[in-house]
Amino acid sequence: MAVRSVTLQSSNPYADRRVFDSYGEFEVAVLEIEYEVDPQHVANSRISDLDKVPLSQGKNVQFKGNARLVYPKNTTPSCLLVDVPNRGRPTAFSFNRPAPAELQTTATPSGDGFLFRHGFAVLSVGWQFDADGMHLKVPEARLNGERISGESISQMQPNRDTTSLLVGQGGVFTYEPTGKGRLFQRTHTNAPYEKIDEDSWRFGRVRDGEFDLNTKYISKDGGFSKGVVYTLVYETIGAPVVGLGLLALRDAAAYFKYDFDWPENNPSLAIGYGASQTGRVLRNFVYEGLNEDENGRQVFDAVIPHIAGGQRGDFNHRFAQPGSMGVPAAGQRFPFAASSTLDQLSGRQEGLADRCNNAPKVLSTNTSWEYWRGDAALIHVSTEGTHDITPSENERIYLFAGTHHINGVLPLTDQFLPTGEQLPYPLNTISYTPLLRAVLYNALAWIRDGTEPPESRYPRLSDHSLVSRANVIDQFARSPRFRALPNPDKLPGLWYTDLGEAIDDGVCRHPAQLIEPYPRMVSNVDVTLNEVAGIRLPEIAVPIGIHSGWNPRHPSHGASDQTATFAGFSVFDGVDCIPESRDACRASVTRLTDELVDSCYVLAEDRELVIDNAMKRYDVAQSVLTAKSQE
């Protein structure tokens, strides 16, 4: 059995014994899970370096991690929702729409109770070996009994001039440098690598005017300039088997689906959910053909990779960094679409789900930002950018039009609060939560009742709703409101790369040789400059302002011709598309919301929420326009 043991570390009533409709009270259990997998089993054959782990006893590889289960105390769950934590933090509880105050006090907020009113048991599984919070402890691979050395990579684009930079991806320091490395700089990620003289930089940082020899940082003569992209390739020793995180997800999900001693019956159905980094984990999970455990049992009946775009990620190769974002490595390669297609650049014919026996149903959801990042369109367009790819019968693809990666932000602000980054336009205000809740409910109805979800909605070449980023930027350039605009030639995207001869064995040569870019395409916009494709909430369709998934970098942070990470914008001033009458606006919003409910893109229970969200944005718009008129 792949799960050797589950140790209960604590168990407490959930949400102060709150009763969630017919499912009653819930419990929250904090667990430690010990795993044991056979490195020779065909079900584990895709895990890089698994066969290089020294075996202290028996023939199996052992590892352990933590988990948390929130489950109905006295009834059978409708479904097991497996939450893939993002950098150690659970993600699925956002379905409950928790208030900020609750988020500050618990990692498992109940909010309006959406998940538990619908009977989901939520299992959060530690899978990331270098994360705090929810995490996994994995063994190292060895060659001839010795620790493995090799190269890792770190890409950084500072928002201010600085003397030192942290070595790591996503703010996480993962691999200890030996002190040897090569440093490159570029003005943007499409530019050639320019090697920096090795005598002009060193490991360490300057603190209080003194140099501290600390290999977690690098320093450079003259410092590092804001907006410049720096890439460090460095030597490290010690190769943890990163891909065991994928097996932890598989085996924990299978155990709680089939073997756990539930208060009544087991849930019999399981949905995997991940957002951003962990949406890419689920795409990698499917690609590696892991939806059957060692006993041949189906793991997930459906998966929802949310805001993952077309990438997989750094989850199953030597010296992989799970927190990495878009640095070319094994997980940024073809295939991108679930259906088998021909890559004209590499000559490979492959699909994301080709290796999956008992493949899950896949419901991919993306915002405008993942399209503007340059990769989301690749899940439904050919690699030469000439024709649409038809989704499979077991797949749905949804663009949440006019939204951005971090969901809508109110009150209106032009600062990205997690980093303090200044932005030229206010952050996007549109909340896509009602759309995502409908996707989860529709996924459950699909696997439980056979009720098919509504049709895919995304931009297509066939109806001219899928266009280049330059096309859209040109349309914005015609408006006097938009003076800060990105340069499409300097925006990121995926490349056909050369990562060295050992890449198919999970060993990357860094930095990747960038050979040719894949298509970077986005939704077209209408005369109001709002996106025409995808699921359009009333704020987009009425419209109430202009909303997009891109926002340029502010000049104070450098590289103002590029886009800010994660951020889109909402603009209400200087536009003539907002209805003057609140009553007329509400009537249009109500009609459009009812259409979304009738077509199942919004749940009936969220009808008033969608209307209220739109009218709050209308009031913000009127406040902005009033202030503008008084200047």
N, C-alpha and C positions, 0 to 999 in steps of 0.2 A: 504493500500500500504506500502511495507517495506521501501521504500525511502520516508520520510516525506517531505523533501525539499532539493533543491540543490541551494546553494548560490554562485553566480559568484563573486570571489574576484578580479580577474584581467583577462584581455584578450588582447593579443598582436599578431601581425603578427609573424609567426614562421620563423626562419632562414633568417631574413632580406628579407622577401617576396620572397624567392627563389621559383622558379617554378619547380614542380616535374612532368615532362612529362605531360600526359593528365589529371592528377589530380590537376594540377595548384598549387596555393598557399595554405598554411595551416595556421591555427590559433592555438595558445596554450592558453588554459583556465585553470586558477587555481581556484579550487572549494572547497567548504565545503559541505559535505553531512550529513544530519541528517537522522538517521534510526529509525524505529519502528517495532519491531517484536513481535508476539504473542507467549509467552512462552508455551502455551498449544497446539499450532499448530503442527501437525505431522511432518511438514517439518522442524521444529526446535528441534525435540525431542532428537536429538543426542548431543546437546550442553550441556556439563557438567555444572551443577549449574545454568543454565538459570532459572529454576523454583524457585530459591532461591533469586532472585533479588527483593527487595522491590519495589512496584509499587506506585509511587507518584500520578499518575492520570491514570484513565482508566485501561485497563487490559494488556497493552503492555509495553515492555522494550524499552527504548530509549537510543541511543548512537550516537556519531558522529565522523567523521574523515575527513581528507583532501583527495583530488584527483587532478589529472592533466590530461587534455585531449588535445591531439594534433590531429587535424582533418582537412580534406580538406574544404576550405572556401566556395566553390561553387559547389561541386560535391558530389555524394554519395560514401562513402567509399566501398572498396571491402570487407572489413571485419573489425570487431572490435577486436583488439589485446589487451587483458587485461593483463597488466604487473603487476606482483606481486613483489613489491619492496623488496629487500634483506636488512634487518636491516635499513629500511627507505630510501634506495637508489634504484631508478629505475634500471631495468636490461635489458629491451628489446632494448634499444637504442644501445646496442653492436652489433646488427644486421647491423647497419649502418657503422661499422668499423671507428669510429671517431678517429681523430688524438689526441695524448696526449694533445696538446695545447687546443683543443676544450673541452676536458674533464675537463680542469681546469676552464673553464668559464661558463659552463652550465650543468644542469642535464638532458637536453633533446637534445643531440648533433645530428646533421643531417648527419655528415659524408659523405659517398658517396650517401646517400639518398635512400638506398635499401628499407626500409620499406615504404616510401612515394611514391616512383616510382611505387610500387606495390599496392598503394591505401589503405594501412592500416591506420585506426585511432587507436591511441595508448592511452589507458586509464590506468594510473598508480593509484592504489587504496591504500590508507593508511589502513593497517589491523593490524599492530603490536602495542600493547598497550604500550610497553616499548621502542619504537624506537624514535630516532630523525628524522627529515625530514618528510617523509611520515609516518603517524601514526594514531592511533585510540584511542579515549577516551571511556573507558568502565566502567560500574558500578561494584560495589562489590556485591558478594553474601553474605547473612546473614543467620544465624541460630537462630531462636527465637528472632529475632531483634538484635542479637549481631554479631559483626565482627567475622569471622572464623579464628581460629588459626590452625596451622599444620606445617609440615616439608617441607623444600625446600632442594635442593642439589646443590653443586658446585664442579666441578672437575677441577683440575689445574695441569699442568705439566710444571714447570718453565724451561726456557732455561739457567738460571744462578742461582748460589747460591744467596739467598736473605733473608732479615729479615722478609718481609711481603708479603702477597698475597692478591689480590683483590677478594672479594666475588662476584662471578657472572659467567655467561657463555658467551663466545664469546666477552669478554670485556665489557659486559653490567651488571650493578648492578640493579637487578630487585626487590628483596624482602628484606625489612629491617629486620635484625636479632633482636630478643629480647635479645640476649646475652647468650642464651643457645644453645648448640650444641655438636656434636661428630665429631672428626677428625680422619681420617684413612689415611694410606699410603700403597702404593704398588710399586713394581719395574716396573710393566707393568699392562695393563688392564685385563690380563688373570689370574693374581696372586690373592690369597686370600687377603681380607681386613685385615690389621693389625691396631688395634685401638691404637691411640697415647694417652698417659697418659693425662687425662684432666687437670692436674695441670701444664703441660709443655707448654700449648698454651693458647691464649686469643684473644678476639676481640680487634683490634687496630693495630697501626703500629708505627714503630720507624722512626722519622724524625729529622735529625740534632742531633742525639744522644739522643733525648727525646722521651718518649713514649706518643703517641696521642691516646686517647680512642675514636676510630672511628670504628663503626660497619661495615663499608664498607670493612674492612681489617681484616686479622688475622695475628698474629705473634706467633712465637714458639721459645722456648729456643734453642739456637744453630742454629736457622734459618732453612730455607727450602733448600733442596739440588736439584741441577739441574738434570733434567731427571726423578726424582721421581714423581709418580702420587699421588696427595693428593686429598682426597674426604672429603668435609665438609657437614655434614647433620645438619641443624640448624632450630630452631623454628622461625616462623614468624607469623604475624597477618595481616589479610586483604587479601581476595581472589578475585581478579578481575576475571570476567568471560572471560577468555582468548579466548574461542571458538567463541566469537562474531566476532573475526577477520575473521573467515571463512564465517559467514553470511554477513559481509560487502562486501567481494569479490563476494558472490553470488548475493546479491541484487543490488550492484552497476553495475555489469555486466548485470544483467537482465534489469535494468532501462535504461541503455544506449543502449542496444540492442533493446528494445521494446518501450520505453516510451519517450525517450529524443527527443526534437524538433530539429532535424537535419536540416541543410540548405536545403537539398533536402530530399531524402528518407533515412530511417534507413538502416544500413548495413545488417541486417537480419541474419548475421553469426557472431559467436564469437569464438575466440581461446584464451585459457588461457596459459600464458607462465610464468614459474618461473625457477630460476637457483639456484642450491645448496640448501640453506635453503628453498627457496620458491618453488623449484621443489618438495621438500618434503611437502610443504603446499598443493600443488595440489594433491599429492598422498593422503594426509589426507582428502582433500575436497571430492575426489571420494569415499574414504572409508566410510565417514560419510553419503554418499548418498545425497549430497547437490546439485546435478545438476538439481533439479527442485526447483523453488521458491514457495512461499506460494500460488501463483495462478496456480501452476502446469505447468509452462512454462519451457522449456529446457533452461538452462543457456549457457553452453559451447557446441559447436558442436565438438570441439577437444581440447585436452590439451597436452602441451609439457612439461613434467617434465624433466628438463635438469640437469645433474650431481647430481641427487637426490639419486642414488643407490636404495637399497631395503628398506630404512627406510621411516617412516612417520615423526614423530617428536613431539616436545612439543608444540602443538597448541590447545589442547582441553582436558586438565585435570586440576584439582585443583593445583594451584601453579606451573603451567607449565611455563617454560622459553623458549620463542620462539627462542632465540639465542643459545640454547644448542646444542652441537655437539656430538652425540653418547653416551651420558650418559644414561644407561638403565632406561627407564621409559615407560609410556603407548605407546608412538609412536615408540618404537623399538621392538614391539611384532609382532608375526604372525597376519595376512597374509602379504606376501611380493609380491606375484604374483597377476596379475589382474584376472587370471582364478582361479576358485574354486579348491583348492587342499586339501589334507589331511596332517596335520602336525603330523608326527609320534611322536613328543615329547610331545605336549600338547593334542593330540587326537582331535583337532578341525578341522572341514572341513569348509573352508572359502576362499573367494577370495576378492581382493581389491575392485572389482566393484560389489559385490553381492547386495549391498543396492541401487544401482543407477538405478532409473527409468530414461529413456531417457539418458542413459549413453553416455558420449562423446567418440569419437575416441581418443586413447591414443598413442602418439609417444614418447617413452622413449629413451633418449640419455644419454650415460655415457662415461666417459673417462676411461683409464686404472686405474687412481687413485682410483675411486670408487670401482673397483674390488679389488684392493690391500688394500683398507680400510676394506674389508671383507664382504661387503653386496650386491654389485650390482648383483652378479650371482644369488642371491635368487629370482630375478624377473623372472628367467626362468629355475631354477633347483629345484628339490624336496628337502624338508627340511632334508632328510636323505642323500642327495648327491648322489643318485643312478641312477636317470634318468632325462632327459630333460622334461620341461613343454612346451607344444606347445602353442604359443601365440594365442589369439582369433582372429577372422576375423577382428575385429575393433581395432587391436593393432599392432604396429610395435616397435621393439626393436633394437637399434643400439649401438654398441660399436665403438667409434672413436679410432681405434687402435693406440697404442704408444703415446697417448696424456695425459696431466694431467689437474687437476682441474681448474687451473687459466688461461688456454689457453697458447699458445706459447709465449716465452719471447725472444726478441732480443733487443740490442746486447747481446752476450753471457755473462752470469754472474753466479757466484756461491753463490750469496746472494739473499735471499727472501726479496725483498725491503720493503713490507708492515711492516715487523717485524724486519728486519736487521739480520735475522737468517742466519748463515753460513751453507753451504752445502758441502758435500764431492765431489759431481759431479755437473757440470753446470746444471742450470735449463733447463727443456724441452723447446725446441724451436718451436715445431710443432703447427701451427695455425689450429684449427678445424673450424674456422668461416665459410669457404665455405661449409662445410658439414652441419652445423647448419642452414645456410640460405636455403639450399636445403630442409631440413626437414620442415621448416616453409612454404616454397612455395608449397611443396608436400602436406602438411596438408590442405592448402587452396584449392588446386585442388581437393583433396579428398572430402571435404565437399561441395564445390561449384559445381564441375563438375562430381563427381563420379569417377574421375581418381585415381585408387589405387596407393599408393606410392610403391617404390621398396621394395622387400622382406626384412625381418629382417636380420640383420647380427650381430651375436654375437657368442661367443664360446660355443661349445656344447660337452656334454659327448659322444654323438653318433659318432663323428668323431675324438675324442681324442684331440680336440682343447681346452677343458676346463680341467684344471688340478689344483693340489694343488699349493700353493705358494712355498712350499718346493721344489717341482719338478723344478720350474723355477729358484729358487735361486741356486739349485745344478748345473744347467746348466751355470749360470753366474760364479759360483765358479771355473769352469774349465778354465776360461779365466784369464791370468795374469794381465789384465787391471783392474779387479775388486777385490780389496782387502777389501774395506769397504762394507760389506753385512749385511742385517738384519737377525735376528733370527726368522724364521717363527712361532715358538712357542710363541713369544712375540708380535706378531702383532695383531692389534685390529680386532674385528668382532662382530657379533650379537650373543646373548645367549638366550636360553630358560630360563626365569627368574621367580622367585616368587616375586611379588611386593605387596603381601598382599591380604587379603580377600576382600578389598573394591576396588580393581583395576577396576572392571567392572563398578563401579560408578564414575570413574575418580579420585580416591584417591590412590596415590602411597605410599607404605612403602619403605623408603630409609635406607641404600642402598639396591638395589635389591640383592636377593640371586641368584647367578649365578649357574644354575643347569647343563646345558650341552650346548656346543657351536653348533651353526648351521654351515653348510659348508662354508668355506672361500676359494673360487676358482677363478682362473684368467685364462686369455688366455695363452696358450702355446706359446713358441717362436720357431723360426726356427734356422738354423745353423748360421745365422747372429745375433742372439739374439734379433730379432725384433718379435713383436707379429704376430701370424698367423691368428687370427680371427678378425672379425669386418670389418669396412670400412677402407681400407689401402690407405692412401694418398701416393703420389709418394715417399716422403722421407722415408717411411716405406717399400714400395714395391721395390724400385730400388735396394738396399736401400742407403740412404745418412746418414751414421752414425748409431748409436744404440740409440733408444728412448724408454723410459718407463714411467710408471705412478708412480713409487716409487723412493725415494731417501732417503738414511739413514740419521738419525740425525748425526750431526757433533760431534766428541768427545768433543769439547769445550762446548757443550750444554748438555752433559750427555746422557745416554741411547742410545749410538751409535749403539746398536743392534736392535733398533727400527726404524721406518720410520718417516720422517718429515711430518707435516700436509700440505696438498694441493700440495706437490711438487713431480715432476718426474724429469728425467734427459735426456739430449742429450749428447752423447759422440762421438767425432769425431777422437780422437787420439788413437793409439794403436789398431786400427781395420783395417781389410783388405777388407771390403765390399764396400768401396766407389769407384766409377768409377774414373779411372785416367784421362780420357778425358772429357772435358766439353761438347764437341759436342755429344759424345756418351751418356753422362748423360742426356743432353737435349732431345735427341731423345727418350730415354726410358721414361723420365718424360712426354713428350708430348703424347706418345702412351698410357701410363697408365691414364693420365688425360682424354684423349678422351674416354677411356673405362668407366671411372666414369661418364662422361657426357652422354654417350649413355645409361647407366643404370640408370640415373637420381639421382645418389648420389651427383653429382655436377651439378649446373646449367650452361647452355651454357654461360650465361653472366659472370660467374666466371672462365671460362676456363683459360684465361690469368693470372688471379690472382693466381690460383693453380700452374701453371707453374712457374710464377715469384717467388712465395713463395719457391718452391723447389730449384730453381736455386740460390736464396739468401742463402739458407742453404748449398748448394754445395760450394759456395764461402767462407762461414764461415769455412766449413770443410777444404778446401784447405789452408786457412790462418792458421788454427790450425796445420795442418800437416806440413806446411812449417816452422812454428815457432818451432815445436817439432824437426824437422830434424836439426835445427841450434843450438840446445842446446848442 
